Amino acid sequence: MTEPQVTIVVVPREQFNKAQASLETIYAATSIPFELVYVDGNSPRPLRCYLARQAAAHGFTLRRTDRYLISNEARNLGLRQVRTKYVAFVDNDVFVQPGWLEALLRCAEETGAWVVGPLMCVDHGGTRVVHYTDAEIRIVEEMGRRRLHYVPQLSRGPLAEAPTLRRERCDLVKFYCVLVRTDVFDRVGPLDEGVRCFFEPADFALSIRAAGGSVFFEPAAIATHTLPPPLPFSDMPYFLLRWSNAWLRSTVRHFARKHGLSPDDPGLRSHWSWRSAHRRRLLPRFLWQLLRTRPMKYPAKAVDRILFDGLLEHTIVRPAERGRGDRSEPPSFVSLPPPIQAG
């Protein structure tokens, strides 16, 4: 039997209720040999028991913690178990399509890429919609100030109607599903656990760019990211912690300081509105419409402040933070800003 070239590392992203179906697609859609490391950060008991059974049945490595994990923290835990030439990180709410790993591996071998990402879709009511291909990212200087230049290539059309896409070099691919040469981490170090949300792919891409590595987009590999709702109550603490003010503020400060940016940089500030809209996905549509119409007519910011930053922050997020033993700031570090490119 051919020795595996790839270890798949599955990590939690924002929810647990899609994890069983996600794992099943990995085994059903992957025909080449692979190792698998599953990192489970404080999942609900039914999933915990399911993963233990599957680890025994398939012989994969299961690493569990009894606290919620930052995604980069989970990836680093899994990475320590990797002995193969490549590592494929997959979020636990992503469904991969047949041939996904073969296509990513083929691209890496043929191009010498350090990092390869697939065509990412998102599930909208059973329809796969093209969500993300690649992005431009770099640090530029304008009028004496460093600025984050980040331009994602997004699409909202159904996959069946998508134009023909081709393999191409790019700056950044997302961590939903990504293949990386394992020795890259000997060159750039482990993933930064001070980046708690949003900017994990941006931070990694800037590290790859500074080290002279290459990133490729491979459309022959397809994966689908799933969004809440539904989100069972047992998943709410982790979801709300990941998208909490504490984690986002900490991440923005850390990322800005590390890369020599202002915390008010437009490329950083824009994520607040996306985060707020994403949290509101938890509200039933009828309730959201009721809150926004007369006689209540609450503006969106008021709903965020009263419900998410008030009630849910005190009752769900803070207990989840205490369970992690979080400090207000990530560990200190010494880092040189990446090279500046002309704007």
Secondary structure, 3 states (H helix, E strand, C coil): CCCCCEEEEEECCCCCCCHHHHHHHHHHHCCCCCEEEEEEECCCHHHHHHHHHHHHHHCCEEEEECCCCCHHHHHHHHHCCCCCCEEEEEECCEEECCCHHHHHHHHHHHHCCCEEEEEEEEEECCEEEEEEEEEEEEEEEECCEEEEEEEEEECCCEHHHCCCCCCEEECECCCCEEEEECCHHHHHCCCCCCCCCCCHHHHHHHHHHHCCCCEEEEEEEEEEECCCCCCCHHHHHHHHHHCCHHHHHHHHHHHHHHCCCCCCCHHHHCHHHHHHHHHHHHCCHHHHHHHHCCCCCCCHHHHHHHHHHHHHHHHHHHHHHHHHCCCCCCCCCCCCCCCCEEC
